[in-house]
Every structure is written in structure tokens, then in C-alpha cells.
């Protein structure tokens, strides 16, 4: 270290170069006192903070670190991001669980509507299922185009922004954000419902259970996307494997003429029906079955989550997802209609449960495997929301439509802020709707079809504009996709409007307005702060007018006044006294100490400190055009719990001055250790 | 001989890990301090305190590596990064200034014109050092 530290010279940095003499004049050497082993290392022309700087020093900090490491895991550096990406195997589990899990209830939802027209109308379930799968095929084909065209993710939002403009993009974003929140809420509510089928006591505290599950999922996702994928992969594959096995066994039995006897529902629908079988009813059945299309946008939204080649892996995942859902959905629907399963009006037992019981028998191990796997995957479907929401929020934050915090990656490279925000919002929704699946489902799926329609129509415009090779086929696919998803949107919105979809249609424009105003704020701030010309010279400022509020004449005050004098010759101290006697006593004591720093003593007969002080600052500031600087002496106790023993006037004053324009506030902390006293300090203001 | 301070000049060659192990083993036995030093030789057309980013980065990295190797053997070492016109003079002056008892030099096995080649810095330190010098020549196979 150089000996002249503290005097004139360049300020110290991380690295110091000290010239040492040698035996001969030519043997001088420069000793580089660098940050070796000190938490920083050099890379190119800059320093890199190493993991050492994260080591907590205090006991509380260390305890927090341990707890954080146990719950979230060890911190990951940005360069480890590539290792955190998803393979097709984990990607399918983490992004497709929502879509695949829909096969657990899509058949039943369609049957439930058709059954209103009598049990004979259930024969239409298969055509409805085929229509849903055709739409899914169109969606998968179109989404694969989205992935190829927009490999940086963002899905419908990016497509709409690029081709329809900002407003449409924000509508798509708002729709998706709502849908992700609802995915989490509906899935956890459905998961709790599935658990309560085994343990009825759970139903009494279902909101608490749902909140607990949301917290658990949030924690899993805070551990990073790859780890979440590993955690959630097994249940997804167990579900898919068990249902494929069920379908295979059932089809074999049907093909060999050994058609199982249908398990009757406990509360069957009326044979004659209560509604006429019309186009509208079939459309409603289609809209209910279309619930299975949710979740397919998550892949296009999160392309950068995949390992290289991202686009190829994302498209493979999307196609596998569509194939799995389509096969399961058609297989289950075919079997349910062939065997003659009818939905239970009282919603006590699911169609899939009755189908499984019919095929493999009641109480068998296989039956329980299917049921438990179904319950778990319904719960994990929420994970699609945890993957999609933070990623979309980060894209929006990058575009300055959401607070910047949403773009920051946490300790495990996950978008922690988005994960926590999603968990909190979904929790509010769960509490508001009492964790009831029936109340939440009508709100669902509208958002996703708004986004689909916007992205499909956006791609139509894109192909028309670019007209590159094969544009006609691509445009035809996307035009068909746009038409189909728009029709589904109208059907879903119309049939679900009175059951709660109006809330979504009300909230969506509100979110768009909020996103828009956030962007306006950021644009205004950027306009005010952006340095247009980097060659602009440093502004030369006059030394400021410095005011030092002094509660009493002690070491802390002395240090603050000394610091104030070091930055400006115009220093004035101010003291607020609660009585005429104390005012006079302070004035005399001050004069006895120094006459170099002028003092204003203000008597405050109402014993208030902040208000007279703030008004005083206002008056002084009005008399001079130089920026005003307030230097505050702040006593810092030895232990955190000793804070409560001090009135923390400096803290309150700082808060009061934070929003005052043209005011600089400097805090001069005076640590108890600096006093050199072993005993207790006098209480300071 | 009771050692108190050992200086280990490191040039960033393949012999460095072996030299550090030798120095650490000697230091452990006699509870001596170890100072690992790397000298960046600055060309005469540059100022002595010129900022040489890649060389400094490399020097810090190899000193960090030496610290890790020594720590594996249970020895904490001090490191010093220097810039000088000639490495040998800087090593000798540092040894003198720190009151070093022993300099452990590493010699990577190299042949030139059919003979084992001893670099100029090693020769100069060997000749000019104010203290004992231990030269560790790398095995032929390495």
C-alpha cells in the first residue's frame, strides 16, 4: 500500500500499483496489489465478483444463507445458464404438463354438456373430440411456425407486437398473464379436489391446502427451471405411461370382443335430457372440450428455456405434447363412448375413474396408480403457469411494459420476481374463489384463445409481408388457425360469459392499461435521464449550501459538521429546541465550542421536530439558487435490537426529504464502536 | 537448516504445480512462510507501470491456482504479482526485501541443441540470489 493514502492523489480502487526500488536504477519493479483471492478476479478490462463476495459475515446473515441454500439451493453464476436449460425430456414434463393433464377431464367436460340433451347425445362425444384434436393439430402446426419465426420466445406477445402493433401485443400479453394465473389457481384447486377424494378431511381446509401447494410449487420453481423439471418429470411420465397402458388394455379387450361392462355413475343424467340437442349445445360441448388446448402456448413462449438447438427442441416438445394429448384424449373418449360410460351429475366420480374401474376392476393396484398419477399431474399442471408467466413477464419487462424486477434472474437463474408475483396473485385468486374448481373454470381458456387468435392472425400478416419461400402454405395454415381459434374464442366467450368469463373480459383491458402506463413512465424517465451525447462534459457545480441539523453537541454532531465543512464553505447548523431555556442553553454551548459555523436555533413550542425543520429547510432553500445539502448525523448502535432504543430522527428526516426536489441528503453514520466507550451510550435523537 | 521464508517464483509453465508442492512440503516441515511471486516482464518501449491486461489476468490466475494447490496441502501462501524489466532482478530484490531464506526455482524440462536448456531467469537468480536456491527440474517424461 502506498503511504500517501488519504492525501491528494487518485482514489484507491481494487488494484494498486506500488513502485519499489531495486538494487540498480534499472531494477525498479511495480508491485501489483490486486484483488487476488479477495472476492474479485480480473477478466479482460474489468473485474468479476467471485462467489467469495457472497459469503455472509454476520451470524444472522450466515443463518439466512444456510436456510436459503437448503430451500432454494446454491447460487448459480450467469455462465451456468446453458446448463440450466431444458432437454426435450424435462421440457415435456415442465411445459406440457398443463396440456397433457387436460386429458384427465376434457372428455368428461364435453360429455357433461352433451348429457344435458340426454344420454343418447353422448354419441356425439367422439365427433366433438375429433374436432378438438383437429383444432389442436392446427394450433400445434401454427405454434411451430411461431417458434421458428420467433426463437427468442415471447410467443403470442412477440408475434402480435411484430405484426399487429403494441396494443394487440398487450392484449395478447394480458390474456396470457391472466391465463397463467388461472392455470395455477385451477390446477392447485383441482389437485386439492383430487386429494380430498382420498382424504375427505382436506376438503374442509381446501383454501389453506391450495395455498400451501402454490407455495410448494413456487419454491420448486425458485430452485431453477432444470431442477423443477427433474422434480416434476416423474409424475408426468407415470401419468402418461399408466393411461397409455389403460388404453392399450381396453382397446385389446374391445378388439377381442371382451367389452368391459360400464361402471354406472352414482347420480346419472336424465335419459331424456333437459335441453334440446342443437348446434349451440354441440358448440358448448366443443368449447368445454377445448379446455384441452390450454397450455400449448407455453412452449412457444419459452423457447429460450431449451438447450441448443432451441428451436428444434421446442418444436419436438410441442409435437410430442400434441401427439400425447391427442392420443390420450381420443383414446379415452373412444373407450368411454364404446363402453358406455356416463358422466356423474353429482361430480363425485370422474369419467376416467369409472372407465379405469370398468377396464381393470375396482380396488386394483392399477386403478390406484392411475388415480394417484391423475391427481399429481393435475397439480403439476400449475407448473406450466410457473414456467410461462415469469418468462412472459421478463419479455414484457425487457420491453419496459412491466417493472424491471421481472427481468432479473434470481440466485438459481429463475425469474424469481415473476415466480413470487405469480404465486401471490394465484393465492389471492384462490382465496377469492374459495379454491373451487367449478367457480374458477369458467374464467379459464378465454385468455389463451385471445392470444392464439392474435398470434395466428399476426403470422398471416407476417407471411403476407415477407412472402418468402412457401409463404402461401404457411399463410393458409395460419389463416385457418386464426379462423378456427377465433371461432372457438367466440364460442367459449359466449358460452362462459354469464358463468364468470365477464370478469376476465373486464380485467384484461385493465391490465393492458396498467402495462401501457408502466411503459409511459419508463419512456418519460428514459427521456429525462438518457445521455444523448457521451462527449458531454461533466457539469461544474458550485459548492452547495449545507445544513446540519444538530440534536445535541456530541461526537456524532462534530463529525457531521466536520464532514459538511469538507464539502463546502457554506455550512450552517440548525437546532430545534423544545423550550426557550433549552434553546438558550444550546446556543451558549455552541458559541462556546465554535463561532466558525453559524447556528440557527428554533424553538418548537409544540415539541415537534420534523415539521419546523422541513419548513426551515424550505425557507433557506428559497433564498439561494445553489442545491441544498442536508448532512445528517446518525448514531448507529452496536446491535440491531438496540435500534428500538433510539428515536431514529435521522431516518425519519431522510424519508421526509427523499422526495424533496433539488435536495441532497448525506448521512454521516457514527458507529458505537467509534466512541471508544465500553458502556452504554446516551440516547440520541 | 531452519527455514523461515520461502520464495517461489512462478512463470506459468507446467512445472509450477510441482514447485509449489515442493515449497509447501518444505514449509510445512519447518513452519515457514511461503510467498509465490509472478513477474510480468515489461518491454522497454512501455512504461514500467503500464496496464497489461492479459498478462495481469494470467498472472492472477496462476497465483490463484498456486494458492489452491498449497491449500490442498494445508499450507496458506502469500502471493505477489510484479511488473519489472527483468524477472530475475525483481525476484532477487523481493527475496532480499522479504528476508527470504530459500528460493525454490522451477525448471521445465526443455532441450535445445541436444542439451537440457536452463532459462536465463533461472541462471540469473541462481547466480545473484542473496539466499539459498533450490532448483527443481521437471522429469523428462513430463
Interface residues (C-beta under 8 A of the other chain):
Chain A: X17 X19 X20 X22 X23 X24 X26 X27 X28 X29 X30 X31 X32 X34 X36 X37 X41 X42 X43 X44 X45
Chain B: X39 X48 X49 X53 X56 X57 X59 X60 X61 X63 X64 X67 X79 X80 X81 X82 X83 X84 X85 X86 X89 X90 X92 X93 X94 X96 X97
